[in-house]
Amino acid sequence: MAARKTGFLVGAVAGVGVAASALAGVGLRMTPAAAQDTQAGLIRASAVTPIFAPPPGAPMSFADIFEKVSPAVVSIDVTSRAQAQANNPLRGIPGFENFPFGGQGGQGGQGGQGGGDDDNSAPGGGDSPRGPRQQSSGSGFFVSEDGFIVTNNHVVENAEEISITLKDGKEYKATVVGRDEGTDLAVIKVEDPKARSVKFPYVSFENASKPRVGDWVITIGNPFGLGGTATAGIISAYGRDIGDTSFVDYIQIDAPINRGNSGGPSFDIYGRVIGVNSAIFSPSGGSVGIGFAIPADTAESITKQLMSGGKITRGYIGATIQPFTEEMAETQGLSNTEGAIVADLVAGGPAEGGGLRRGDVVTQVNGVAIKNSSELTREVAKSRPGETIRLDVIRDSRRQVVNIRSGVRPSESELAANDNSGTPRSGATPRPGAPATQQVLGLQVTGIDAAARTRYSLAPTVNGVVVDSVRQGSDAADKGLRRGDVITTVNQRPVTTAAEMSAAIDAAKKSGRTSVLAGFLRGQRSGFLPLKIE
């Protein structure tokens, strides 16, 4: 209870600030009499008239809306095992280090509240370690009278027991129906003998009339375990890309949402669900007015499939991609930066088998123009496993077509498990007789021999030149290259010696280029960086 009291005081202070801001935004006109009274410290209400009337449809209060929809919103309490969540892609973005924000307790990154059960064995006597039991909480909402509830995947993904609490205080047991890591959505269902004859209040998704930026939005959830709480604000933007969660164009809202709101609904002024609260941007872990919701059209499509027992499958080509920047385009003499560059290929995957290559710039997928790497991922994911995907690519400044038979995309956790950055090991000075070392682009590079493979833990299949040091203040240092990285190509030309790398840079300089596109490898990850020619 002590923890809740502390959170309550913090929330109360924040609430005062919101109220003060709201009052500051009201435009007033004073009559001379009112101005005279002001000098005496008084303002007559009858002497103050608004400069403008509220726009048509703007509510004077959200009370009626809250009364209508709040019974469909539930608090979700989860008992789970402590799980490491370091692989969540959002954690690498400044401000998202504590994602997911939605859980109170272990799920929310604050430490488990459970204790007492220190069994670390896996189910069935397996070898995988299991942490202690912990309690966490989030939010959700009914989408059918027979007990189907939508929430976030990260609220229930490790759940062993789930209970929900309605607005009237009634509690029921629930179970997971289906989860989708790619959109961070999940469906649970009330499975409790006490609920056999209960018809639950529910709300519906709004897809027909999309609110505009600047329209009102109301959120209801379970922040800090307080129970049903309502906040209001506006829609700030559409189409937000907040990391590697490429299957969602998030809605940005400024209605305050905090830990425990995750999985709760965002409503328009008619009480229709326009989004599912999923993340906040906040260095402090609390609301700073930048929240993100999964749009209703995405949420409804995914949850319907989960409710019907379907498994979410997406197309897959087995390629790692990254944004194609202006600097990268300059290295290849291109003026258009739309598209995505292929950083790496999965060995034996569909893309490799179909003839795609590292360094290819994908500009279209099945005739759909690609503006960035997120759009490429989404378009590929739309294909069905076994279908042929047509990719329009730029390779060596020439346009080509690559046809690839789609595979089945692994789960996001499986992809994250294979996405290891690796940590180069420091070692002794290279032995006499080692491959030649040279200073290029602010890098000291050397060819790879047996000693270098041992020193930097490089696999026998890795070819290129290894970075022995990076000059501080160089463009390479600013771009993040570091000791132990391997440069594999320069402007699509493979390099295996320092001399080959120097020759490739000289060729680019003679052709008028001011930078080169360097392919690099770090651990099991590869990519491209544009580096300025010195």
N, C-alpha and C positions, 0 to 999 in steps of 0.2 A: 504493500500500500504506500510505503514511503516514496517509492519511485514514481508512482502515479501522481502523488501530491506535488512533487517537484515539477513534473511535466505539466500539470494543471496550471501552476503559477506561470510558467513560461508561456503557455498558450493564452492565458488571460492577458498578459502584457502585450503579446502580439495582437490580440483582438482589439485592444484600445487603439493601437497604432492604425489599424485598418479603418476603424470608425472615424478617427481624426482625419485621415486622408479623404474619406468619402465626403465629409462636411466641407473640406477645403475646396472641393471641386464645384460647389454650387455657385452660380453667378447671381449676384444681387444688385438691385438698384435702390438707392436711398433717396427719399424726398428731402428737401431742405430741412423740414421739421425733424426728420429722422436723424439727419447729420447733426443737427443742433443737440438732439437728445444724446447722441453718441458722445459728445464732448462731456456730458454729465455722467457718462458710463452706462447709459440706457439706450435700448433700441426698441421702439414700439413695433410689434408684429404687424399692425395694420398699415404701417408706413413703409414696409418693405415689400417690393414686388419683384417677381422673377424677371430676368432679362429675356429668358426664353422658356418655353414650355417643354416638358419632356417629350421626346420623339414618340410618334404613334406606336403603341404596342409595348412601350417600356413599362415594366411593372413598378408600382410604388412600393411593393413588398413582394417577397418570394414565399410568403407564408402559405398561400394556397397551393403553390407548386410543391413545396416541401411536404405539406400534409397529404397531397395526392400520391406522391411517388415514394416517400420514405419507407412505407411499410414493405416495399419490395426489396429494400437494401438490407443486407445482413452483415453482421460481424462474423469473421471466420477465425476460429482458434485451432491451431495445428500443433500436434505433438509429433516430433520428428527426431531423427538422429543428426548430430552435428555433422555437416558436410562441408568440405572445402569448396569455395566457389571462385577460386582465383582465375578460372578460365573464362569467366563471363566477359564477352568482348567489350561491354560498356565500361568495365573497370579501368581500361587503359586510357580513358578520356578524362582530362582535368574536369573536376566537378562531379564525376560519376564514380569516384573511387569506392563509395559505399553502396553502389547499386547491388541488389535491389533495395529500394528504400522502404518497401511496403511492410516488412515484417517487424513486429515488436519481438525482441529477443533474438535468438540465434539466426533466424531467417533474415532478419533485418541487419545483420552484421554487428549487433550490439552484445553478443555473448548469450549463451543459453541461460534460461531461467530455471530450467529443470535441474535436477540433481539426483542423487539417490540411486540411479541405475547406471552402473559403469560397465555394463556388458559390452565388450568390444568385438565380439564374434559376429561373423556374417550369418545371414539366414541359411539354415541348412548345413551349418558347420563349415562354410567356406573360409577362405583365407583373407578376404577383403576386410580391413579394419572398420569398425563402426564406432562413432563417437557416442558420448552420453546423450540421454534423452534431453530435449529442450522444448520450450514452449514458444510459439510465435503467433502473430495475429495479422490479419489483413481484412479485406473487404470483398464483397461480391453482391450480386443481385439476381433475383429470380427472373427467368425468361419464359416460364411456363407454370401453370397452376399445379402441376404434378411434381414440382420440386427440383427442376433443373436450375442450376446456378452458374453464372459466368464469373470468372475471376482471372487472376494472372497465374501463369504456370509457376513462376518463382514463389508464389505463396504456398502451393501445395505439392511441389515436385518431389519432396522427400517425406511426405506425410505418412505417418503410421496410423494416426487417429485424427479425425476431423470432426469438429462440432461447430454448429452455426447458432447464432443468437439473433432472434427477430427483434423488431422495434419494441414489441410488447413484452420482451424479456424471456419468451419461450425458447428453449434450447432443443436442438435435434442433432442426431448423428448424421454424418454424410460420408460418401465415398467418392473417389475420383472416377469419372466416366472416361475422360480422355484429356490428353495434354498435347500442346504443340509448342516446342521450344522456339521454333523459327519466328513466331509472332508473339511469344510470351502469353499465350492464352490457354485457359483450361476450363473444363466443365466438370462440376461436381453435382451430386444428386443426393437429396435427403433420403436416407435409407434407415428409417427408424419406425418401430412398431407403433409409436405414439402418433405418427403422422399418416397412418393409413387412410383416414377419411378426411384429411385436411386439404383444403384447396388454398394454395398459397397466392398472395397478391403478386402480380408480376408486371414488368414493363416491357416495352417494345423498342427495337432499334429504329432509328430514323435514317432512311436512305433516299427518300423522294425529294425532300427539300433541304438541301445542304445549307447550314447557317453560313453567313459571311464573316470575314475577319472584322472584328469589332462588335459582333453580336454577343448578347449575354450568354453565359454558361454557368450552370450551377453544379457543384460536385457534392456528393454525399458519401461518407465513408466512416472509417473507424480509426481516426488518428490517435496515436499514443494509447490505444486501448480504451478510449473514453466512451465508445459507443457511437450511435448515429450522430454525425455532426455535418452541418451544411455550410458551404462557403460559396461565394459568387464572384464572378469576374467576367472577362471577355475572352473571345477567341483571338489569340495574338497572331497566329500564322498557321498555314497548312504546309504539308510537304516537308516537314523537318526530318532530316537524316541524322540520327544521333549515334552513329557507329556502325558496327558490323551487322546490326539487326536489319538486314537489307530488305525484308519482306513487308516492312511497314513504313508508310509515309505518315509520320506522326502529326497530330494536331498539337500545336503549342497553345497553352492556356495560362492565364495569370491568376485564376482562382486558387487561393492558397490550398495546397495539398501537402501532407506530411507523411511521415512513417506510419503505416497502418492504413493509409488511404489506398494502397495498391490493390487493384482489382475492382475498385468501386466505380460507379458510373458517373459520367458527365452528361447533364441534361440541357436541352434547350428550354426556352420559356414556356413551351407547351408540355413539358414533362416527358419528352421523348429522348431516348438514349442516343447521344451523338458520338460517344467515345467511351473507352475503358481506360481509366487512369493506370499508368504503367511505370513512369519514371519522373524524376525531377532533376534539374541541374542545380547543384548546391554544394559549394565547398564545405559548408558547415554541417550538412546533413539535414537541415531544416528548410522550409519553404522560403525562397527568395523571389517568388513570383514567376518562376519559369518551370512549368510542368508540361508533361507530354502524355497524350492519350491516344490509344489505338482507335482509328476511325471506325464508325459504325459499320460501313460496308465490309471492311476487312473482318471485323469481329463477328458479324452475323454469318458471313460465309464460312469461316473456320468453325464457329461453335455449332452451326447446323450439322456439319460433317461429324464433329465429335459426338454430338447428341445422338446421331443415327448409328453410332458405333464404327464409323469410318476412320481409317488411319490417314493422316495427312501425308501425301507423297508429292515430291517435287522433282523436276528434272535436274539432271546433273551431268556436267561434262568433265569434271576432274581437272580444273584449272584454277590457279591462284591469280587474281587480278588486282590491279591497283589503278588509281586515277591517272589519266593521261593529262599532264600539266602543260602549261605554256612553255616552260623551259624544256620539257621533253620534246614537244613539237619542234622547237627551234633546233634541237640537236639533229633532227631528221629533215630539216628544211620544209616543215609543214606549217601552214597558217591556222588550220582548224584544230582545236583542242578537244572537240567532242569525241567521245569514245572511251575505251578502257584498254589498258595495256596488259598483256599476259605476262605475269611475273614468273610463273612456274607451272609445271604440269605434273599430275599424279602419274607415276610410272605405271604403265599398262592401263591407264584410264581411257575413257571415251575420247577425250580431246587429243591425247597423244596418238591413239589409233586412227583418228580421223585426219591427222596431218597438221593440227594446230602447232605453232611453235612459240617458244619464249620470245618476247619482243613484238609479236603481232599486236596490232592495234585494232580492236574489234569496233566497227562503226555501226553495224546493223545485226539484228537477230531476227530471222524470219521476216525480213522486210521492214522491221520496226527500227527507226533510228535510235541509237544509243548515245545519250549525252554524258553519262558517267558510269562508274563501276557498279553502283547500286542498281541502276536500270538494267545493266547486263545480267546481274544475278537474278533479278525479278523475271526478266523475259525468259531466261533459260529455265527457271523454276516452273514456269507456266506449262512447259512441255510435259507430255506423258512419257514415262519410261518406254523405250523402244522406238519412239518417234525420231525422225530425222530433223535435226536443227541446222538451218543454213546460217552461217556466219559470214558477213562481209568484213574483210580485214585489209589493213594496209601492211604490206611486208616489203621491206627494202624500197619504200616510197612508191610501190606499185599496189594497185587494188587487186585482190583475189577473193575467191569464194571457197570456203571450207565447209564441208558437210559432215556432221557428227551425229552418231546415233546416241540419243540420250540414255543415261543410266538413271539410277535411283539415288537421290541425294541422301547421304548419311545424316543422322541426327546432329544437331548443333553441338551436343556434348562430345560426340565421337569426332567431329571435325576439330573441336577445340583441343581434344586430347592429342591429336596428331600435329597440332600447330605449336611446336616447341621452338622457342627462340634459340636455345643453346647458349652456353657461356664459354667463350674461348678461355683456355688456360694459359697463364703466363709461363714463360720458360727461360732457359738460358740463352745466351747470345749464340747465333748460328755458328756452327763449326766451320773451320777452314775448309774450302773446297765446296761450300754450299752454293746454290744457284746465285747468279748475280743479283745484287740489290740496286735499286734506282729510286731517285726522288722524282715523283710525278704528281701533279695536281695536289700538292700538299701532303702526299702520301709517300711513305717509304715502303716499297713493295719488293717482293722476291718470289722467284719461282718455287713451286712446291716439290720437295724431295721427301725422303723417308723421315728425316729429322724434323722437318716442318710438320709433317702429318702427326708425329708423336707430340710435338710441342703444342700444337693447336687442336689436337683431337680431331683431325680431319679424316674422313672415310677414304678408303682406297679409290672410290669412284669420283672423288672431288678433284676437279681440274681448274687451273687458273693461276692467279698470283695472290699471295697472301699479304695482308697489310701488317707490317711490323710496327709501324708507328704513324700517328696522325699529327700534323703540325697544328698547334693551337692557333685559332683565328682564321684558319683556311676555310674555303667553301666546303671542303670535304668534312671538316670537323663540325661546321655549322649544320650540315645535312645529317650528321649522326653516325658517320662511319667510325669504326674503332678497331683497335688492334685485334687481330684474329679473323677479321672479315676477309672473304675471298672475292676478288674481282674476277669475274668469269668472261665478260664480254665488254667491248667498247664499241659503241655504235653497231651492234650486232656482229662484230668480228670477234671470234673466240681469241682469248689471250692466255698463254701458258707461261710466258716469260716476261720479265720487266721490259726487255727490248721490244717485244711485240706490243705491249701496252703503250710504250712511248711512240712507236711507229704509228699506231692507230690514232693517237692524239695529234701527232704531226700532220697526218693526212686530213683530219678534221679542220685543223688550223689553216692548212693550205686552201681548203675549199671555202673558207670564209666563215666557218662556224666559230662561235664564241664559247661553246660548251659541248660536252660529249655526254652520251647516255651510257652510264656504266651499269652493267648487270652485276649483282653481288649475291653472295651466299653467306648466311649467318646461321650456323647450326643446321637445322632442317628447313629453314625459311630462305626464300630467295626473293629478289625484287630488283627494281631499277631506280637509279638516282641520276638526275642531271647534274653534272659537275662543271664548274666554270674552268676554262682553260687559262692557265696562268702565264 
